[in-house]
């Protein structure tokens, strides 16, 4: 259609073509699988991505997908509006009307992105993995014969339940195999947890 290459829809046509080309190139490079390791290179990109996500209102939806949805919505809106307001003889619009069409198309695009992001959030929502210190306050069960200066235990509740950890007695003890203890701290230098005695009434399942 002649509107696709006429101002202002042509602006959004270029943006949409760029987005489609980006997805095609991404698929091609993914299929090629060059095996390059990104390492820590994405650390600085999180801040920029978060800022763009806040502007678009897309939340955890990946920025390339959000921008593609935005580009398509603006392109479609501009195409429809230009077809409505343009003269039958020429698809070209005056500067004032063209700028108004652009403004309306951008507004519609932002609304569409935010509405589309609502159901997509469930697909892209991620939760941070529990850290080692998250185990502090949990209860563990001794797995080695005894624990005084060192040994192993299994966490029996909390987010790290089932994890086998290195422990040493912070107070009380020595602990025997099968005893329950409270994890009271984590020693970063020694990479082990400190445990203390706990009343059996606080042990899950007792």
KEKE-3310 file (N, C-alpha, C; in steps of 0.2 Angstrom, whole numbers, plus 5000, padded with zeros to 4 digits):
npx = (5004:5002:5002:5011:5024:5023:5025:5016:5017:5028:5039:5036:5035:5048:5054:5047:5051:5065:5064:5058:5069:5079:5074:5074:5088:5093:5087:5094:5108:5106:5103:5115:5124:5137:5144:5149:5154:5145:5149:5151:5146:5133:5130:5130:5120:5107:5103:5100:5090:5080:5076:5071:5061:5053:5049:5041:5032:5032:5036:5043:5044:5054:5064:5066:5055:5045:5047:5045:5031:5027:5031:5024:5011:5011:5013:5002:4992:4995:4995:4981:4975:4981:4976:4963:4962:4969:4969:4960:4967:4980:4992:4999:5002:4999:5011:5007:4996:5002:5011:5002:4996:5007:5009:4997:4998:5009:5005:4994:5002:5009:4999:4995:5006:5007:4995:4997:5008:5003:4997:5008:5018:5017:5024:5037:5041:5053:5061:5072:5086:5087:5099:5114:5113:5100:5097:5099:5091:5084:5080:5090:5096:5107:5119:5131:5142:5145:5145:5155:5167:5166:5156:5142:5125:5107:5096:5080:5068:5061:5066:5078:5076:5081:5094:5111:5123:5138:5143:5146:5147:5140:5136:5132:5131:5143:5134:5124:5122:5106:5101:5093:5096:5097:5100:5111:5119:5130:5146:5156:5170:5174:5165:5154:5140:5134:5128:5116:5108:5091:5075:5065:5052:5050:5054:5050:5037:5037)
npy = (4994:5012:5020:5014:5019:5032:5047:5050:5036:5029:5031:5022:5011:5008:5006:4995:4986:4985:4979:4967:4962:4961:4951:4940:4940:4936:4924:4917:4918:4912:4899:4896:4895:4899:4897:4906:4914:4924:4928:4940:4951:4956:4963:4978:4980:4978:4989:4999:4992:4990:5004:5007:4997:5003:5015:5010:5003:4989:4980:4964:4959:4954:4967:4968:4961:4969:4981:4977:4974:4987:4994:4988:4991:5005:5007:5000:5008:5021:5018:5016:5028:5037:5032:5036:5050:5055:5063:5057:5058:5059:5051:5058:5068:5084:5093:5097:5088:5076:5075:5075:5063:5054:5057:5052:5038:5034:5035:5026:5015:5013:5011:4999:4991:4990:4984:4972:4967:4963:4949:4943:4945:4934:4924:4928:4932:4931:4924:4928:4917:4908:4914:4910:4915:4915:4903:4905:4904:4894:4876:4862:4845:4834:4825:4819:4809:4815:4833:4846:4854:4854:4847:4839:4844:4843:4854:4856:4864:4879:4889:4883:4870:4853:4854:4850:4855:4862:4863:4870:4869:4883:4885:4875:4857:4843:4839:4825:4812:4814:4823:4838:4855:4873:4885:4898:4907:4912:4908:4917:4916:4903:4896:4889:4885:4891:4883:4880:4874:4868:4868:4853:4855:4865:4859:4854:4843:4837)
npz = (5000:4997:5008:5017:5014:5015:5024:5039:5042:5036:5045:5056:5049:5045:5058:5062:5052:5056:5068:5065:5057:5067:5075:5066:5063:5076:5078:5068:5072:5084:5080:5074:5084:5090:5102:5110:5126:5136:5148:5161:5155:5153:5164:5165:5157:5163:5170:5160:5153:5163:5165:5152:5152:5162:5156:5146:5153:5153:5162:5168:5155:5141:5134:5119:5114:5120:5113:5100:5100:5103:5092:5081:5086:5085:5071:5065:5070:5065:5052:5050:5054:5045:5033:5036:5037:5026:5010:4996:4984:4987:4998:5007:5021:5029:5038:5052:5054:5052:5063:5073:5071:5073:5087:5092:5088:5095:5108:5108:5105:5117:5126:5121:5123:5137:5141:5134:5142:5154:5154:5150:5159:5168:5162:5161:5173:5186:5200:5213:5216:5232:5244:5253:5266:5268:5274:5287:5303:5300:5303:5306:5303:5310:5301:5301:5312:5323:5328:5332:5331:5317:5304:5295:5290:5287:5280:5286:5284:5277:5263:5258:5260:5262:5258:5259:5271:5277:5294:5311:5328:5337:5349:5364:5361:5360:5345:5340:5328:5320:5329:5330:5326:5327:5315:5316:5311:5297:5292:5282:5279:5282:5276:5281:5292:5307:5321:5334:5350:5350:5356:5356:5354:5345:5333:5316:5314:5326)
capx = (5000:5006:5003:5017:5030:5022:5025:5021:5018:5034:5043:5035:5037:5056:5055:5044:5056:5071:5062:5058:5076:5082:5072:5077:5096:5093:5086:5100:5113:5105:5104:5122:5127:5144:5147:5153:5152:5144:5152:5148:5145:5127:5129:5128:5114:5101:5100:5097:5084:5075:5074:5067:5055:5049:5046:5036:5027:5032:5038:5048:5044:5060:5064:5065:5048:5041:5048:5042:5024:5026:5032:5018:5005:5011:5013:4995:4988:4997:4992:4974:4974:4983:4971:4956:4962:4972:4965:4959:4971:4987:4992:5003:4998:5002:5015:5003:4991:5006:5013:4996:4995:5012:5007:4991:5000:5014:5000:4991:5007:5011:4994:4995:5012:5006:4990:5000:5012:4999:4997:5015:5022:5018:5028:5044:5043:5058:5062:5079:5088:5089:5106:5116:5111:5093:5096:5099:5085:5081:5082:5094:5096:5114:5120:5138:5142:5145:5147:5158:5171:5164:5152:5137:5118:5103:5091:5073:5063:5063:5068:5083:5075:5084:5101:5116:5127:5143:5141:5150:5143:5142:5135:5130:5134:5143:5128:5125:5118:5099:5099:5091:5099:5095:5106:5111:5124:5134:5153:5158:5177:5175:5160:5150:5135:5135:5122:5115:5103:5084:5070:5062:5045:5051:5056:5044:5035:5037)
capy = (5000:5018:5023:5011:5022:5039:5050:5048:5029:5027:5031:5016:5005:5007:5004:4988:4982:4984:4974:4960:4960:4959:4944:4935:4939:4933:4917:4914:4917:4906:4892:4895:4893:4900:4895:4912:4914:4931:4930:4945:4957:4959:4967:4985:4981:4978:4996:5002:4988:4992:5010:5006:4994:5007:5019:5006:4999:4982:4975:4959:4957:4956:4973:4967:4959:4975:4986:4975:4975:4994:4996:4985:4995:5012:5006:4999:5014:5026:5016:5017:5035:5040:5030:5039:5057:5057:5064:5051:5059:5058:5048:5062:5073:5090:5092:5097:5082:5070:5075:5073:5056:5051:5057:5047:5032:5033:5034:5019:5010:5013:5008:4992:4987:4989:4979:4965:4965:4960:4942:4941:4945:4927:4920:4931:4933:4927:4925:4927:4911:4909:4915:4905:4917:4914:4897:4907:4904:4887:4871:4857:4839:4832:4819:4816:4805:4821:4839:4850:4859:4853:4841:4841:4843:4844:4859:4852:4868:4885:4889:4878:4863:4847:4856:4847:4860:4861:4866:4869:4871:4889:4884:4868:4852:4841:4836:4818:4811:4814:4829:4844:4862:4880:4888:4905:4912:4909:4910:4917:4914:4896:4893:4885:4888:4890:4880:4880:4869:4870:4864:4849:4857:4869:4855:4852:4836:4834)
capz = (5000:4996:5014:5020:5012:5015:5030:5044:5043:5034:5051:5060:5044:5046:5065:5062:5048:5060:5074:5062:5055:5073:5077:5061:5065:5082:5076:5064:5076:5089:5077:5072:5091:5090:5108:5114:5133:5138:5155:5165:5150:5154:5171:5165:5153:5167:5172:5155:5152:5168:5163:5146:5154:5166:5152:5142:5157:5151:5168:5166:5148:5138:5130:5112:5113:5121:5108:5094:5101:5103:5085:5078:5087:5082:5064:5063:5072:5060:5045:5050:5055:5039:5028:5037:5036:5020:5004:4991:4978:4989:5005:5011:5026:5031:5044:5058:5055:5052:5069:5077:5069:5076:5094:5094:5087:5100:5114:5107:5106:5124:5130:5119:5127:5144:5141:5132:5147:5160:5154:5148:5166:5172:5158:5161:5180:5189:5207:5214:5220:5239:5245:5258:5272:5269:5278:5294:5306:5298:5307:5302:5306:5309:5297:5303:5318:5328:5326:5337:5327:5310:5302:5290:5292:5281:5282:5286:5283:5273:5256:5256:5263:5259:5256:5264:5273:5282:5300:5317:5334:5340:5357:5365:5358:5353:5342:5338:5322:5321:5332:5327:5328:5324:5311:5319:5307:5292:5292:5275:5278:5283:5271:5285:5296:5315:5324:5342:5352:5349:5359:5351:5352:5339:5327:5312:5314:5332)
cpx = (5004:5007:5009:5023:5029:5022:5018:5022:5024:5039:5042:5036:5044:5057:5053:5049:5062:5069:5062:5065:5080:5080:5074:5085:5097:5092:5091:5106:5112:5106:5111:5126:5134:5148:5151:5150:5151:5147:5148:5146:5138:5125:5127:5122:5107:5098:5097:5090:5078:5072:5069:5060:5050:5045:5040:5031:5027:5034:5044:5048:5050:5059:5063:5058:5043:5041:5045:5034:5023:5026:5026:5012:5005:5010:5006:4991:4989:4994:4984:4972:4975:4978:4964:4957:4965:4967:4965:4964:4979:4987:4996:4999:5002:5006:5012:4999:4996:5009:5008:4995:5001:5011:5002:4994:5005:5010:4997:4996:5009:5006:4994:5000:5010:5000:4993:5004:5009:4999:5004:5019:5023:5023:5036:5046:5048:5059:5070:5081:5089:5097:5108:5114:5104:5092:5096:5092:5081:5083:5085:5094:5103:5114:5126:5137:5141:5147:5149:5161:5169:5160:5147:5130:5114:5097:5084:5067:5065:5064:5073:5083:5078:5091:5105:5121:5133:5142:5146:5146:5145:5141:5132:5134:5139:5136:5129:5121:5111:5097:5097:5094:5096:5101:5105:5115:5127:5141:5156:5166:5178:5170:5156:5145:5136:5128:5122:5109:5096:5080:5066:5055:5044:5053:5050:5043:5035:5032)
cpy = (5006:5021:5020:5015:5030:5041:5052:5040:5026:5026:5024:5010:5003:5004:4996:4983:4980:4979:4967:4957:4958:4952:4939:4934:4935:4925:4913:4913:4912:4899:4891:4892:4893:4898:4900:4912:4922:4933:4935:4951:4960:4962:4974:4986:4981:4984:4999:4998:4989:4999:5010:5003:4998:5012:5016:5003:4992:4977:4970:4956:4959:4963:4972:4965:4965:4980:4984:4976:4983:4996:4994:4989:5002:5012:5005:5005:5020:5025:5018:5024:5039:5039:5034:5047:5060:5058:5058:5052:5057:5055:5053:5067:5079:5089:5092:5091:5076:5070:5073:5065:5052:5051:5052:5040:5030:5031:5028:5014:5008:5009:5000:4988:4986:4984:4972:4963:4961:4952:4939:4941:4938:4923:4922:4933:4929:4929:4924:4921:4913:4910:4910:4908:4917:4908:4899:4908:4898:4882:4865:4851:4836:4826:4816:4813:4810:4827:4844:4856:4859:4847:4844:4840:4845:4849:4855:4857:4874:4884:4884:4871:4857:4848:4853:4853:4858:4866:4865:4872:4878:4889:4878:4863:4848:4838:4830:4818:4810:4819:4834:4851:4868:4883:4896:4910:4908:4912:4911:4915:4907:4892:4888:4888:4886:4888:4880:4875:4872:4866:4860:4851:4862:4866:4853:4845:4833:4836)
cpz = (5000:5003:5018:5020:5012:5023:5033:5045:5041:5040:5055:5055:5045:5053:5065:5058:5052:5065:5071:5060:5061:5075:5072:5062:5071:5082:5073:5068:5082:5086:5075:5078:5090:5096:5112:5121:5134:5144:5159:5161:5151:5160:5170:5161:5157:5169:5166:5153:5157:5167:5157:5148:5158:5161:5148:5146:5156:5157:5166:5159:5145:5133:5122:5110:5114:5116:5101:5094:5100:5095:5080:5079:5085:5075:5062:5065:5067:5054:5045:5050:5048:5033:5029:5035:5030:5014:4999:4986:4981:4997:5010:5015:5027:5037:5051:5059:5056:5060:5074:5077:5073:5084:5096:5093:5093:5107:5114:5108:5113:5128:5128:5123:5134:5145:5139:5138:5152:5159:5153:5154:5169:5168:5159:5168:5183:5196:5208:5218:5227:5240:5251:5265:5273:5273:5286:5297:5305:5303:5303:5306:5305:5305:5298:5310:5324:5325:5332:5333:5319:5309:5296:5293:5286:5284:5281:5285:5279:5266:5253:5259:5259:5257:5262:5265:5277:5288:5306:5322:5336:5347:5358:5362:5363:5351:5339:5331:5323:5325:5328:5330:5324:5321:5313:5315:5302:5292:5285:5274:5278:5278:5275:5289:5303:5317:5332:5343:5351:5353:5354:5350:5346:5332:5323:5313:5320:5337)
residu = (UNK:UNK:UNK:UNK:UNK:UNK:UNK:UNK:UNK:UNK:UNK:UNK:UNK:UNK:UNK:UNK:UNK:UNK:UNK:UNK:UNK:UNK:UNK:UNK:UNK:UNK:UNK:UNK:UNK:UNK:UNK:UNK:UNK:UNK:UNK:UNK:UNK:UNK:UNK:UNK:UNK:UNK:UNK:UNK:UNK:UNK:UNK:UNK:UNK:UNK:UNK:UNK:UNK:UNK:UNK:UNK:UNK:UNK:UNK:UNK:UNK:UNK:UNK:UNK:UNK:UNK:UNK:UNK:UNK:UNK:UNK:UNK:UNK:UNK:UNK:UNK:UNK:UNK:UNK:UNK:UNK:UNK:UNK:UNK:UNK:UNK:UNK:UNK:UNK:UNK:UNK:UNK:UNK:UNK:UNK:UNK:UNK:UNK:UNK:UNK:UNK:UNK:UNK:UNK:UNK:UNK:UNK:UNK:UNK:UNK:UNK:UNK:UNK:UNK:UNK:UNK:UNK:UNK:UNK:UNK:UNK:UNK:UNK:UNK:UNK:UNK:UNK:UNK:UNK:UNK:UNK:UNK:UNK:UNK:UNK:UNK:UNK:UNK:UNK:UNK:UNK:UNK:UNK:UNK:UNK:UNK:UNK:UNK:UNK:UNK:UNK:UNK:UNK:UNK:UNK:UNK:UNK:UNK:UNK:UNK:UNK:UNK:UNK:UNK:UNK:UNK:UNK:UNK:UNK:UNK:UNK:UNK:UNK:UNK:UNK:UNK:UNK:UNK:UNK:UNK:UNK:UNK:UNK:UNK:UNK:UNK:UNK:UNK:UNK:UNK:UNK:UNK:UNK:UNK:UNK:UNK:UNK:UNK:UNK:UNK:UNK:UNK:UNK:UNK:UNK:UNK)
# end
